Amino acid sequence: MESVRGINTFIRVVQTGNLSRAARELEITPQAASLHIKQVEEWVGVRLLNRSTRRVSLTEEGSSFYRTCVDALEAIDSEIERMRDASSEVSGTVKVAAPVGMAARFIAPALGSFLEKFPRLSIDLIAQNRIPNVVAEGIDVGILPHPLPDTRLIARRVVTSPFVLCASPAYLQRHGRPASIDDLKRHRRIDLRSWVTNAIRPWRLRFGNEILVSEGQPALVTNDGDSLIEAMLCGVGIGLLTLYRVMPYLRSGRLETVMDGQVEGELSYSIYMQQRQLVPRKIRATADFLYDVLSQHPDLQQR
């Protein structure tokens, strides 16, 4: 037990970079923390930390020992989680992160039946149009555009939706229906700024074997797809979005597509999780639920 306590103190000192701060987090005195480190160093027979008045840093041996300790404790935690998982039903809280539009339209409406199936499960749904720091924010399962920015995540591509150009019937009646790149230049343009790259999404169109980029001065630029849709519905101009975002408005006739069959490009989404030796049942069940919801929704199957 003394060695385990000393290793825990050693890990916290390394992670905080400060012996006093680590002692406060462990609710022990700095003197006790210093004694724990000394006992571990005597136990392994080498110096693990370089100490100064303000900070501590790892020696070469200390760096290797730190990685071994962290891996060992993670293995222990995984085994405990596995044993608890095997002996209990799906329960606890799962933190799910998803883009705002996807969370509101697809995930939240489907949660009722999922939570009825697992009554001891709780979902913490984080709707956000940004790339989260998955580890720091404790995200268990998430949805992001493909490819994911962090290759250390486990990912499963779930859906791909093509881009379409749309406008309201009233706008097209007033300004006409574009049939070429030159026609598009004469129309009011609504551009979407990607929340992933912060770049304005280009309009790429195919004419025969040639792909051209439609350029022009936008009447409106927004980084929010819902705002773009509202602007199109109110006749502001023509906008580019993924098909799944506008399917309800196409069905109702409130929006119409233009340049059909010529708009190039698509956007894919993946379900991701942190890499783990063993995935807890609650996380695995939630990831499977998200995959089923997105892969089976008719609006996400349209091509």
C-alpha positions as CSV (number, residue, x, y, z in Angstrom):
1,M,0.0,0.0,0.0
2,E,2.9,2.4,0.7
3,S,4.3,1.9,-2.8
4,V,0.9,2.4,-4.4
5,R,0.3,5.6,-2.4
6,G,3.8,6.8,-3.4
7,I,3.2,6.0,-7.1
8,N,0.0,8.0,-7.0
9,T,1.7,10.9,-5.4
10,F,4.5,10.7,-8.0
11,I,2.0,10.8,-10.9
12,R,0.1,13.8,-9.5
13,V,3.4,15.7,-8.9
14,V,4.4,15.1,-12.6
15,Q,1.0,16.0,-13.9
16,T,0.8,19.3,-11.9
17,G,4.5,20.1,-12.2
18,N,4.4,21.3,-8.6
19,L,4.8,19.4,-5.4
20,S,2.6,21.7,-3.3
21,R,-0.2,21.7,-5.8
22,A,-0.1,18.0,-6.0
23,A,-0.3,17.8,-2.2
24,R,-3.4,20.0,-2.1
25,E,-5.1,17.9,-4.7
26,L,-4.3,14.7,-2.8
27,E,-5.3,16.4,0.5
28,I,-1.9,15.8,2.2
29,T,0.8,18.1,3.4
30,P,3.8,19.0,1.1
31,Q,6.0,17.3,3.6
32,A,4.1,14.1,3.2
33,A,4.2,14.3,-0.6
34,S,7.9,14.9,-0.5
35,L,8.3,11.8,1.8
36,H,6.2,9.7,-0.7
37,I,8.5,10.7,-3.6
38,K,11.6,9.9,-1.5
39,Q,10.2,6.5,-0.6
40,V,9.5,5.7,-4.3
41,E,13.0,6.8,-5.3
42,E,14.5,4.6,-2.6
43,W,12.3,1.7,-3.7
44,V,13.3,1.9,-7.4
45,G,16.9,2.9,-6.6
46,V,17.2,5.9,-9.0
47,R,16.4,9.6,-8.9
48,L,13.1,10.2,-10.6
49,L,12.6,14.0,-10.3
50,N,14.7,17.1,-10.6
51,R,13.5,19.6,-7.9
52,S,13.7,23.4,-7.9
53,T,12.0,26.0,-5.7
54,R,9.1,26.4,-8.2
55,R,8.8,23.3,-10.3
56,V,9.8,19.7,-10.6
57,S,10.9,17.9,-13.8
58,L,11.4,14.3,-14.8
59,T,14.8,12.7,-15.1
60,E,15.3,10.3,-18.0
61,E,14.7,7.4,-15.7
62,G,11.7,9.2,-14.2
63,S,10.1,9.8,-17.6
64,S,10.3,6.0,-18.4
65,F,9.0,5.1,-14.9
66,Y,6.1,7.7,-15.2
67,R,4.9,6.1,-18.5
68,T,5.0,2.7,-16.9
69,C,3.1,3.8,-13.9
70,V,0.4,5.5,-15.9
71,D,0.0,2.5,-18.2
72,A,-0.3,0.2,-15.2
73,L,-2.9,2.2,-13.5
74,E,-4.9,2.6,-16.7
75,A,-4.8,-1.2,-17.1
76,I,-6.0,-1.6,-13.5
77,D,-8.9,0.9,-14.1
78,S,-9.8,-0.9,-17.4
79,E,-9.9,-4.3,-15.7
80,I,-12.1,-2.9,-12.8
81,E,-14.4,-1.3,-15.4
82,R,-14.6,-4.6,-17.3
83,M,-15.5,-6.6,-14.2
84,R,-18.1,-4.0,-13.1
85,D,-19.4,-4.0,-16.7
86,A,-19.7,-7.7,-16.9
87,S,-21.7,-7.9,-13.7
88,S,-24.1,-5.0,-14.1
89,E,-26.6,-3.7,-16.6
90,V,-25.9,-0.6,-18.7
91,S,-25.9,2.4,-16.3
92,G,-24.2,5.6,-15.5
93,T,-23.7,8.8,-17.6
94,V,-22.3,9.0,-21.1
95,K,-21.1,12.3,-22.5
96,V,-22.0,12.7,-26.1
97,A,-20.8,15.6,-28.4
98,A,-22.4,16.4,-31.7
99,P,-22.9,19.2,-34.1
100,V,-25.9,21.4,-33.2
101,G,-28.0,20.6,-36.2
102,M,-27.5,16.8,-35.9
103,A,-28.0,16.8,-32.1
104,A,-31.4,18.7,-32.4
105,R,-32.8,17.0,-35.5
106,F,-31.7,13.4,-35.2
107,I,-30.2,12.5,-31.7
108,A,-32.5,14.2,-29.2
109,P,-35.8,13.0,-30.8
110,A,-34.5,9.4,-30.7
111,L,-33.4,9.4,-27.1
112,G,-36.8,8.5,-25.6
113,S,-36.8,4.9,-26.8
114,F,-33.1,4.4,-26.1
115,L,-33.4,5.5,-22.5
116,E,-36.5,3.4,-22.1
117,K,-34.4,0.4,-23.1
118,F,-31.6,1.4,-20.6
119,P,-33.5,3.2,-17.7
120,R,-30.4,3.5,-15.5
121,L,-28.4,5.3,-18.3
122,S,-28.1,9.1,-18.5
123,I,-27.0,11.0,-21.6
124,D,-25.1,14.3,-21.3
125,L,-25.6,15.7,-24.8
126,I,-23.2,18.5,-25.8
127,A,-24.4,20.3,-28.9
128,Q,-21.6,22.4,-30.3
129,N,-20.2,23.5,-33.7
130,R,-16.6,23.2,-32.8
131,I,-13.9,20.6,-32.5
132,P,-13.8,19.4,-28.9
133,N,-10.7,18.4,-26.9
134,V,-12.0,14.9,-26.5
135,V,-9.8,13.8,-23.6
136,A,-9.8,17.1,-21.6
137,E,-13.6,17.5,-21.9
138,G,-14.2,13.9,-21.1
139,I,-16.2,13.1,-24.3
140,D,-17.2,9.5,-24.4
141,V,-18.9,9.4,-27.8
142,G,-19.1,12.0,-30.5
143,I,-19.9,12.9,-34.1
144,L,-17.6,15.0,-36.3
145,P,-17.1,15.6,-40.0
146,H,-14.7,13.1,-41.6
147,P,-11.7,13.0,-41.5
148,L,-11.3,13.4,-37.8
149,P,-8.6,15.9,-36.6
150,D,-7.2,13.4,-34.1
151,T,-6.0,10.1,-35.5
152,R,-5.8,8.7,-32.0
153,L,-9.6,8.4,-31.9
154,I,-11.5,5.3,-32.9
155,A,-13.8,6.3,-35.7
156,R,-16.6,4.7,-37.7
157,R,-17.9,6.6,-40.7
158,V,-21.7,6.6,-40.5
159,V,-23.2,8.9,-43.2
160,T,-22.3,10.9,-46.3
161,S,-24.5,13.7,-47.7
162,P,-23.9,15.5,-51.0
163,F,-24.0,19.3,-51.3
164,V,-26.9,21.0,-53.1
165,L,-27.6,24.6,-54.1
166,C,-31.0,25.8,-52.9
167,A,-33.3,28.9,-53.0
168,S,-36.9,29.7,-52.2
169,P,-39.5,29.4,-54.9
170,A,-40.3,33.1,-54.4
171,Y,-36.6,34.1,-55.0
172,L,-36.4,31.9,-58.1
173,Q,-39.6,33.4,-59.5
174,R,-38.3,36.9,-59.1
175,H,-34.7,36.3,-60.3
176,G,-34.9,33.2,-62.5
177,R,-33.4,29.8,-62.3
178,P,-29.6,29.6,-63.0
179,A,-28.4,27.2,-65.6
180,S,-24.7,28.0,-65.8
181,I,-21.7,29.5,-64.0
182,D,-22.4,32.9,-65.6
183,D,-26.0,32.7,-64.4
184,L,-24.9,32.1,-60.8
185,K,-22.7,35.2,-60.9
186,R,-25.9,37.3,-61.4
187,H,-27.6,35.9,-58.4
188,R,-27.4,36.8,-54.7
189,R,-25.1,34.4,-53.0
190,I,-25.2,33.1,-49.4
191,D,-21.9,31.6,-48.3
192,L,-21.3,29.2,-45.4
193,R,-18.1,29.5,-43.4
194,S,-17.0,26.0,-42.1
195,W,-16.8,25.8,-38.3
196,V,-14.1,23.1,-38.8
197,T,-11.7,25.0,-41.1
198,N,-13.1,28.6,-40.8
199,A,-12.9,28.8,-44.6
200,I,-15.8,29.7,-46.8
201,R,-17.1,26.6,-48.5
202,P,-16.5,26.8,-52.3
203,W,-19.3,26.2,-54.9
204,R,-17.9,23.5,-57.2
205,L,-19.9,22.5,-60.3
206,R,-19.3,19.8,-63.0
207,F,-19.8,20.6,-66.7
208,G,-19.0,17.5,-68.7
209,N,-15.5,16.4,-67.6
210,E,-14.6,19.8,-66.2
211,I,-15.2,21.0,-62.6
212,L,-15.5,24.7,-62.2
213,V,-15.6,26.9,-59.1
214,S,-18.4,29.5,-59.0
215,E,-17.0,32.7,-57.6
216,G,-18.7,35.9,-56.7
217,Q,-19.3,38.5,-54.0
218,P,-21.6,37.0,-51.3
219,A,-24.6,39.0,-50.1
220,L,-24.4,37.1,-46.8
221,V,-21.7,35.0,-45.1
222,T,-22.6,32.9,-42.0
223,N,-21.0,30.1,-40.0
224,D,-24.4,28.7,-39.0
225,G,-26.3,26.4,-41.2
226,D,-29.7,27.2,-39.6
227,S,-29.2,30.9,-40.2
228,L,-28.3,30.1,-43.9
229,I,-31.5,28.1,-44.2
230,E,-33.6,30.9,-42.7
231,A,-32.1,33.4,-45.1
232,M,-32.9,31.2,-48.1
233,L,-36.4,30.7,-46.8
234,C,-36.9,34.4,-46.7
235,G,-35.6,34.9,-50.2
236,V,-32.2,36.4,-49.5
237,G,-30.5,34.3,-52.2
238,I,-29.0,30.9,-53.2
239,G,-27.0,28.9,-50.7
240,L,-25.0,25.7,-50.6
241,L,-25.7,23.1,-47.9
242,T,-25.6,19.4,-47.4
243,L,-28.7,17.6,-48.7
244,Y,-29.8,16.3,-45.3
245,R,-29.9,19.8,-43.8
246,V,-32.5,20.9,-46.4
247,M,-34.6,17.7,-46.9
248,P,-37.6,18.8,-44.8
249,Y,-37.8,22.1,-46.8
250,L,-37.5,20.4,-50.1
251,R,-40.3,18.0,-49.2
252,S,-42.5,20.8,-48.1
253,G,-41.7,22.9,-51.2
254,R,-40.4,25.8,-49.2
255,L,-37.0,25.4,-50.9
256,E,-36.0,24.1,-54.4
257,T,-32.7,22.8,-55.6
258,V,-30.9,24.4,-58.6
259,M,-28.2,23.2,-60.9
260,D,-29.3,19.6,-60.2
261,G,-26.7,16.9,-60.9
262,Q,-23.9,19.4,-61.4
263,V,-23.0,20.4,-57.8
264,E,-19.8,18.6,-56.7
265,G,-18.8,17.5,-53.2
266,E,-20.1,15.8,-50.2
267,L,-19.7,15.8,-46.4
268,S,-19.2,12.6,-44.3
269,Y,-19.6,12.2,-40.6
270,S,-18.0,9.7,-38.3
271,I,-18.9,8.4,-34.8
272,Y,-15.8,8.5,-32.6
273,M,-14.7,7.3,-29.2
274,Q,-11.5,7.5,-27.2
275,Q,-9.1,4.6,-27.6
276,R,-9.5,2.2,-24.7
277,Q,-8.4,-1.4,-24.1
278,L,-11.9,-2.2,-23.1
279,V,-14.9,-0.1,-24.0
280,P,-17.5,0.1,-21.2
281,R,-20.9,-1.3,-22.1
282,K,-22.6,2.1,-21.6
283,I,-20.3,3.7,-24.2
284,R,-20.6,0.8,-26.6
285,A,-24.4,0.8,-26.4
286,T,-24.5,4.6,-26.9
287,A,-22.2,4.4,-29.9
288,D,-24.3,1.6,-31.5
289,F,-27.5,3.7,-30.8
290,L,-26.0,6.7,-32.6
291,Y,-24.9,4.6,-35.6
292,D,-28.4,3.1,-35.9
293,V,-30.1,6.5,-35.7
294,L,-27.9,8.1,-38.3
295,S,-27.5,5.2,-40.7
296,Q,-31.2,4.4,-40.8
297,H,-32.7,7.9,-41.0
298,P,-34.3,8.4,-44.5
299,D,-33.0,12.0,-44.8
300,L,-29.5,10.8,-44.4
301,Q,-29.8,8.2,-47.1
302,Q,-30.8,10.6,-49.9
303,R,-28.1,10.9,-52.6
